[in-house]
Amino acid sequence: MVLSTLLSLVIASVAMLALLWDTEHRRRHERSAEDFAIARRDAGDLPKLWQVPSFSLTDQHGHLVTQASLRGEPFIADFIYTQCTSACPMLTSRMVMLQRSLAGVDVHFVSFSVDPAHDTPDALAAYATQWNAGEARWVLLATTDESLADLSAGFRVATQKTADPKSPILHSDVFILADGDGFVRGVYASDAGLAMERLVTDARRLSSMAPALDASASLSKDFYSALGCGGCHDNPKLAPPLVNLLGAERMLQDGSKVTIDAAYLRRAILEPGADLVSGYAPLMPSYRHYLNDAQVEAVVAELGTRTADAGPGQANVAVVVDPVCGMKVRAIPEEPHTTFQGKEIYFCSDTCRDAFAKNPARYSSEPVAGMTMKADH
């Protein structure tokens, strides 16, 4: 009797160890979402890659959203945070492109926040309004530290806090396509035009209601709103305002100057990294694979007519150096700043400003601390 009991315990222990080993082995050897984004696959091939993880999160309207409530139609997911000034504006601009490309298609769009401390439903609502206020299919979900860890593991994406004030949260920039049964069917590199075209095709294929695509159809008479341009260009911290453009002179990153005309605007739409205005990061995606020639010309014409009273955000302003991290920033009221020894000092983020406030002597001795490098005039 004792022997049989001991034997049962040994068998149970061995089974438990085997289960733990198998779980850890699978965890270590699971392919990340990014692996699938770069893997080659045949056109039209949409295998079931893995199952969407369980979640129960609050959206920007205060409603509870779960993986079960999204069943029935496919959804496209990404991971962002609203205070991001690097990858997220580009990622969200492409999310808006996808929403426009899939107009009339039964597909959901889901953005998971990777910043539980800041991104409340109210913050996410403001972000959605800034980018694409009229898109009812887009849900932005607030997370907690625990739920974010579960989501990261379940979607096989990395999220990590850093000590870098320019990139305080590292996260994946892929789009993930899930079907109506709750299986991931594709992962797509957000910075690849051909991948975005394929994502649109695949999402339409999975949807139960996908009207015929008319590539020549006009998006809207108001391209600025239709393309979500205000998400970046209404925030002078992210991008130069798109008003009073024609004939204006701008300083570029290489120190040269350019007078804005139709050719410059056309180039900025198709090759946004070619002539960067001084003090701004290359956040804008190319619309080469999204707009046809007639639409590009319509956007150029519309931008040429946009006017506004000149203000701090529209005027040519000085570019200075953040004394904490060395990042170039524009000396405008919207940027975090402080006064030290009678001098206005500007920072890329509140994190850098707070670090300076704790120990100004450490940074103010630097010869470039808060000093103007060059001005856009």
C-alpha positions in Angstrom: 0.0 0.0 0.0 2.8 2.4 1.0 4.8 1.3 -2.1 1.9 2.0 -4.4 1.2 5.4 -2.8 4.9 6.3 -3.2 4.8 5.1 -6.8 1.7 7.3 -7.5 3.4 10.3 -6.0 6.5 9.7 -8.1 4.5 9.3 -11.3 2.5 12.5 -10.5 5.8 14.4 -9.8 7.3 13.2 -13.0 4.2 14.2 -14.9 4.2 17.7 -13.3 7.9 18.2 -14.1 7.2 17.1 -17.7 4.4 19.6 -18.0 6.5 22.4 -16.6 9.4 21.5 -18.9 7.0 21.4 -21.9 5.5 24.7 -21.0 8.9 26.4 -20.5 10.2 24.7 -23.7 7.3 26.0 -25.8 7.6 29.5 -24.2 11.3 29.7 -25.1 10.9 28.4 -28.6 7.7 30.2 -29.6 8.3 32.5 -32.6 7.7 36.2 -31.9 5.2 38.2 -33.8 8.0 40.0 -35.6 9.3 36.6 -36.9 6.1 36.1 -38.8 6.2 39.7 -40.1 9.5 39.0 -41.9 8.7 35.4 -42.9 8.0 34.7 -46.6 4.6 33.2 -47.4 2.7 32.5 -50.6 0.1 35.0 -51.7 -3.3 34.2 -50.3 -1.8 31.9 -47.6 -3.5 32.8 -44.3 -2.7 30.0 -41.8 -3.9 30.0 -38.2 -0.8 31.1 -36.4 -1.9 31.1 -32.8 -5.0 32.0 -30.7 -5.7 35.5 -29.5 -5.2 35.8 -25.7 -8.0 36.4 -23.4 -8.5 40.0 -22.2 -11.1 42.2 -20.6 -10.2 45.9 -20.9 -11.9 49.3 -20.9 -12.0 51.3 -24.1 -12.0 55.1 -24.7 -15.7 55.3 -24.2 -15.7 53.5 -20.8 -17.0 50.3 -22.3 -15.7 46.8 -21.5 -14.1 45.1 -24.5 -13.0 41.4 -24.5 -11.6 39.1 -27.0 -15.0 37.4 -27.1 -16.9 40.6 -27.9 -14.7 41.0 -31.0 -15.6 37.6 -32.3 -17.5 37.4 -35.6 -15.4 39.8 -37.6 -11.6 40.2 -38.1 -9.7 42.9 -36.2 -6.3 44.6 -36.8 -4.3 45.4 -33.7 -1.4 47.5 -32.7 0.4 48.6 -29.6 0.9 52.4 -28.9 0.9 55.0 -26.2 -0.5 58.5 -26.4 2.6 60.4 -25.2 4.9 58.8 -27.7 6.8 61.2 -30.0 8.7 58.6 -32.0 7.2 55.4 -33.4 3.6 55.8 -32.4 2.7 58.8 -34.6 3.9 56.9 -37.6 2.2 53.8 -36.5 -1.1 55.6 -35.9 -1.0 57.4 -39.2 -0.8 54.1 -40.9 -3.7 52.8 -38.7 -5.7 55.7 -40.1 -4.7 54.8 -43.6 -5.9 51.2 -43.0 -9.2 52.5 -41.7 -9.7 54.6 -44.8 -8.6 51.8 -47.1 -11.1 49.4 -45.4 -14.0 51.8 -45.4 -17.3 49.9 -45.5 -15.6 46.6 -44.6 -16.7 44.8 -41.4 -13.4 44.9 -39.6 -12.5 46.2 -36.1 -9.3 48.2 -35.3 -7.8 47.7 -31.8 -5.0 49.8 -30.2 -3.7 48.5 -27.0 -1.9 51.0 -24.7 1.5 50.1 -23.4 1.4 53.0 -20.9 -0.9 51.9 -18.1 0.1 54.8 -15.8 -1.0 57.6 -18.2 -3.3 56.2 -20.8 -6.7 56.3 -19.1 -9.9 56.0 -21.2 -10.1 59.8 -21.3 -6.5 60.1 -22.6 -7.3 57.5 -25.2 -10.5 59.3 -26.2 -8.6 62.5 -26.7 -6.0 60.6 -28.8 -8.7 59.0 -31.0 -10.4 62.4 -31.5 -7.1 64.0 -32.6 -6.4 61.3 -35.2 -9.7 60.0 -36.6 -12.7 61.2 -34.6 -15.3 59.7 -36.8 -14.0 56.1 -36.9 -16.6 54.0 -34.9 -14.8 50.7 -35.6 -11.6 51.8 -33.7 -11.3 50.9 -30.0 -8.4 52.1 -27.9 -7.9 50.0 -24.8 -6.5 51.0 -21.4 -4.3 48.4 -19.7 -2.8 47.6 -16.3 0.7 46.4 -15.7 -0.6 42.9 -15.2 -2.9 42.8 -18.2 -0.2 44.4 -20.4 2.2 41.6 -19.5 -0.4 39.0 -20.4 -1.2 40.8 -23.7 2.5 41.1 -24.6 3.0 37.4 -24.0 -0.3 36.4 -25.7 0.3 38.4 -28.8 4.1 37.6 -28.8 5.2 41.2 -28.8 7.8 42.9 -26.6 7.0 45.9 -24.4 9.6 47.3 -22.0 10.2 50.5 -20.0 13.6 52.2 -20.5 15.6 54.9 -18.8 15.9 56.7 -22.2 13.7 59.9 -22.0 13.4 60.0 -25.8 12.0 56.4 -25.9 10.7 55.7 -22.4 8.7 52.6 -23.6 9.9 50.2 -26.2 7.2 48.2 -28.0 6.5 46.4 -31.2 5.5 48.4 -34.3 3.8 45.6 -36.2 0.1 45.2 -37.1 -1.5 41.9 -36.2 -4.5 40.6 -38.1 -6.9 38.2 -36.3 -10.0 36.5 -37.8 -13.5 36.3 -36.5 -12.8 33.0 -34.7 -10.1 34.5 -32.5 -7.0 33.3 -34.4 -4.0 35.4 -35.5 -3.8 35.0 -39.2 -1.0 37.5 -40.2 1.6 39.9 -38.9 2.7 42.9 -41.0 5.6 45.3 -40.8 4.1 48.7 -40.4 6.9 50.5 -42.3 6.6 48.4 -45.5 4.2 49.7 -48.1 3.8 46.3 -49.7 3.0 44.7 -46.3 0.3 47.4 -45.8 -1.3 46.6 -49.2 -1.2 42.9 -48.3 -2.8 43.6 -44.9 -5.7 45.4 -46.6 -6.2 42.5 -49.0 -6.1 39.9 -46.2 -8.5 41.8 -44.0 -11.0 42.1 -46.8 -10.6 38.4 -47.5 -11.4 37.5 -43.9 -14.4 39.9 -43.6 -17.9 38.6 -44.2 -18.7 42.0 -45.8 -16.1 43.4 -48.1 -17.5 45.7 -50.9 -15.6 45.9 -54.1 -12.5 48.1 -53.9 -12.5 51.2 -56.0 -8.9 52.5 -56.0 -9.9 55.6 -58.0 -12.5 56.7 -55.5 -11.9 60.0 -53.7 -11.3 59.7 -50.0 -12.9 63.0 -49.1 -13.0 66.6 -50.1 -11.1 67.3 -46.9 -8.0 65.3 -47.2 -6.4 66.9 -44.1 -9.1 65.3 -41.9 -9.5 62.1 -44.0 -5.9 61.2 -43.8 -5.6 62.1 -40.1 -3.0 64.8 -40.8 -4.0 66.7 -37.7 -2.8 63.8 -35.5 0.8 65.1 -36.0 0.5 68.5 -37.7 -1.8 70.0 -35.1 0.9 69.3 -32.5 3.9 71.5 -33.1 6.0 69.2 -31.0 5.5 66.4 -33.6 5.4 68.1 -37.0 5.3 71.5 -38.7 1.8 73.0 -39.0 0.4 72.8 -42.5 -0.9 76.4 -42.8 0.4 79.4 -44.7 2.7 77.2 -46.7 3.0 78.4 -50.3 5.9 80.9 -50.5 7.1 80.3 -47.0 10.8 79.6 -46.3 11.9 76.8 -44.1 15.2 75.7 -42.7 16.0 72.0 -43.3 17.9 69.5 -41.2 21.0 69.9 -43.2 21.1 73.7 -42.7 19.8 74.6 -46.2 16.7 76.6 -46.9 13.8 75.8 -49.1 10.8 77.9 -50.4 7.7 75.8 -50.2 5.9 75.3 -53.5 3.7 72.6 -55.0 6.7 70.5 -56.0 8.0 70.6 -52.4 4.5 69.5 -51.0 4.3 66.7 -53.6 7.7 65.4 -52.6 6.8 65.7 -48.9 3.8 63.4 -49.5 5.6 60.8 -51.5 9.1 61.1 -50.0 8.6 62.6 -46.5 12.2 61.9 -45.4 13.8 63.8 -48.2 13.5 67.5 -46.9 12.9 67.4 -43.2 12.2 70.7 -41.5 14.8 71.5 -38.9 13.9 70.3 -35.4 11.5 67.5 -36.4 12.0 63.7 -36.5 11.2 61.7 -39.6 7.8 60.4 -38.4 5.6 60.8 -41.5 5.0 57.7 -43.7 5.0 57.8 -47.4 1.6 57.9 -49.1 3.1 56.5 -52.4 1.2 53.2 -52.0 -1.9 54.8 -50.6 -2.8 57.7 -52.9 -3.1 57.7 -56.6 -1.8 60.5 -58.7 -5.0 62.5 -58.8 -5.4 62.2 -55.0 -1.8 63.4 -54.5 -2.5 66.5 -56.6 -5.8 67.1 -54.7 -3.9 67.0 -51.4 -1.3 69.4 -52.7 -4.0 71.8 -53.8 -5.8 71.6 -50.5 -2.6 72.2 -48.5 -1.9 75.3 -50.6 -5.2 76.9 -49.5 -4.9 76.3 -45.7 -4.3 79.5 -43.9 -4.3 80.6 -40.2 -3.1 83.5 -38.1 0.6 83.0 -37.4 1.4 81.9 -33.9 4.2 80.3 -32.0 3.5 77.0 -33.6 3.4 78.3 -37.1 6.3 80.8 -37.1 9.9 79.8 -37.9 11.4 79.2 -34.5 14.8 78.4 -33.0 16.1 74.9 -32.6 17.8 74.2 -29.3 19.5 71.3 -27.5 17.9 69.5 -24.6 20.8 69.7 -22.0 19.8 66.4 -20.4 19.6 64.0 -23.4 21.1 66.1 -26.2 18.0 65.9 -28.4 17.2 68.8 -30.7 13.9 70.5 -29.8 12.0 73.5 -31.0 11.9 76.5 -28.6 8.1 76.8 -28.5 5.7 77.1 -25.5 4.3 73.6 -26.1 7.7 72.0 -25.3 8.5 71.4 -21.7 10.8 74.2 -20.5 12.0 76.1 -17.4 13.8 79.3 -16.5 17.3 78.9 -15.1 19.6 81.8 -14.3 17.4 84.1 -16.4 17.5 81.8 -19.5 14.7 79.7 -21.0 15.8 76.1 -21.4 13.7 73.6 -23.4 13.4 69.9 -23.1 12.2 67.0 -25.2 10.0 65.6 -22.4 8.8 66.2 -18.9 11.2 63.4 -17.8 14.2 65.5 -19.0 12.8 68.7 -17.4 12.4 66.9 -14.1 15.9 65.5 -14.2 17.2 69.0 -14.8 15.2 70.4 -12.0 16.6 67.8 -9.5 20.2 68.7 -10.4 20.6 71.7 -12.7 24.3 72.1 -11.9 25.0 68.7 -13.5 23.6 69.9 -16.8 23.9 73.7 -16.9 27.7 73.5 -17.1 27.4 71.9 -20.5 28.4 74.5 -23.2 25.3 73.7 -25.3 22.8 73.6 -22.5 19.7 75.3 -23.8 21.7 77.4 -26.3 20.3 78.1 -29.7 21.9 76.1 -32.4 20.3 77.5 -35.4 17.0 79.3 -36.3 14.5 78.7 -39.0 14.6 82.2 -40.5 
